[in-house]
Amino acid sequence: MLIGAPGYQPRRPYSIASSPERAAETRTLELLIALESDGTLGAHVSGVDPGGALDVEGPLGTFLFPLEPPQQRLVFVAGGTGIAPLRAMIDHIVRRDGAHPIALLYSARNADEFAFIDELRGHEQRGRLQLHQTVTRDDRRAWGGGRGRIGRSHFESVVADPAKTLCFVCGPKAMVNESVSTLAALGVPADAIRTEAWVVPPA
């Protein structure tokens, strides 16, 4: 969807981070908005106070979870704020379907930038999600998880049967392109690799 202060153009696109079930329960739509380098949310929402009005257009785009996924295994790949729509999909699946094994490869620059991580770890502890985290810039010794970009070895650990795997990839363009190439090389069919695609109307 496109978000902006009343009358502000151009609005910015964001993925909805809440599943339909969660949105119905809370009567809210959740978004994941990264801070600008100056610590603000950006000029497109400048001057909007908590509880204030926003212009909202949408939802837009084609990055959707199918009503009845035919594949037996689901793999999600997130880079940074690309976790937002994947979090919504994972919550939807966990609530309604216990049959599909789910794996998430999640990359962030630093260990403190993993959004929704307590929720995702909760899914992992309940045996509903196989979670793999990796950081690309954090050199602190306190981080005991994976380091570096998501690569072929990560995909090999979660793609056991390529022909029966449905993948969703969302994040920086370079990561998305590399992920698509790797999944294709492992034998995942092209129509089983879904990536984020925004359709932004002209201002």
N, C-alpha and C positions, 0 to 999 in steps of 0.2 A: 504494500500500500504506500501511497505518497502522503507525507506529513509536512506541515509547515504552519507557521503562525498565520493567523487570519490575514488573507490578502498577500502573503509573501510568495514570491516566485523567484526561482523555481523551487518547488517542494522536493524533498529528498525521499528516495525509496527505502523502505524497511520491510523485512520479513516479519510476519506474525510469529511470535515465540510461544504462543499458548495454543494447545489443542482445542478442537471444538468443545470437547467435554469440560475442559478447565475453564474456557471462556464462559460457558453456560453456568458453571458453578459460581464463578467469581463475578460474573457480569462485567468483565473487563477484557481488554485485549492487551497483551504484554508485548513490548518491543525491547530489543537489545540495542542500545545506542552508545557507541564509543565516544569518549570525550575527545574534543579537539586538542591540539597541542597547547592551547592557552587555558585548558581546563574547563571550557564551556561545552555546551551541547551543540553549538553551532549557530550561525546567523539565522538559519531557517526557523529556529524556535526561540530566537532572542526576544526577551521581554515577556515571555509567557511564564506566569507564576504557577506553582502547584495548584491544581484545581481549575486552571484557566482553560479557555477554549483553544482548540486547534482545528485547522482545516485538514480533513482526512478524505483521501480519494482511494477507492479500491474496494475489495482486494483486486490486485492485478497479478499477471504472471502465469506461468505454466508449470511451476515447480510444485507438483501435487503428489500426494500419496494415493495410490489406486484404491478403489473400493474393495477389491478382492485381489491382492497380489498373488500371482500364480507361482512365483518362485518360493522355494522352501526356506531360504536364508536371506536375511536383510543385513546389508553393510552400509553404514553411514560414515562419511568422511567430512570432518569439519576443520576449517582453519579460522581461528579468531572468532569474530562475530558471526561467521558462517554457521555457528552452532544454533542460531536462533530458530530457523525453520525446522532443523533436524530435531531440536528439543521438542517442538510441537508434535512432530511425527512420532517420535519415540514414546511420548506420553500417551498419544492416541493408541498406539499398538499395545503398550503395556496394559492399558485399561480394558481393551476389548479382545485381545488375542494372545493366548499362551502357546500357540503352536509354532510360531516362527522364531527361530533363534536370531538374536540381534547382536551385532557387533558395531562398536563406534571407535573410529580412529580420530583422535581430537588433538590438534596442534595449536599451541599458543606461543607468543613470544616469551612470556615469563610465567612462572608458576602461579602467580597471583592473578592471572588474567583468564583463568578457566571459568567461564560463566556457568551457572546452574550446576556446579560440580557436586555439591552435596546431594542434590536430587539424583544426578546420574550415578553417583557412587551408591546411593540407596538402591537403585535398580540393580546395580551389580551385586550388592550384598544379598539381594533377594533372588539372585540367580536368573534375572531377566535380561541382563545386558553384559556383554563382554566388552570391557572398557580398556582402551589403550591410549595413554596420554604421552605427549612428547613436547618439549620446549625447544625453541630455536635460538633464543638469545640469552637465556638465564644461565649464568655461570656460577650461581651460588651453590655451595656444597650441601645446603639443607635440602635441595631438591634431589630426591632419590629415584625419580622416574626416568623415562626415556628422554634422549636429547637428539636434536637434529630434525630435519624435515621428514615428513611421512614418505617412506620409500617402499621399494619392492618387497623387502622382508616383512614389513608391516602388513602389506596386502596378502602376502603368502600365508601369514598366520591366521587370517580370517576368511580367506576364499578357498574352501576345501573342494567345492564342486562348482566351478564357474558357470556351467550351464543352468544351475538352479539357484543362482544368486542375483538379487536385485540390489543395485547400488545407488545411493544418493550422495552427491558431492557438492559442497557449498563452501566457498572461501575465496581467497585471493585468486586472481585469474591464473597466475603461474602454477599455483598448487592444483587448481581444478584441471588445467590442461595436462599436467604431469600425471595426475591421478587417473584421468581418462585413458591416457596412453598406457599406463601400467596395467590397469584393469583389462584393457583390450588385449595386451600382450599375454595376460594370464588366461585368456579365453572367455572372458565375460562378454556376452553378446552386446552389440552396440545399443540395441533397444532396451537393454537392462541396466544401462548406465544413465542416470538422470542427473542433470546439473542445473544450478540456479540460472534463471533467464528472466531478466526484467524487461517489461515493455513499458517504457515511459512516454506518455503522450507529450506532444510539443507544448511548450509554455504558452 
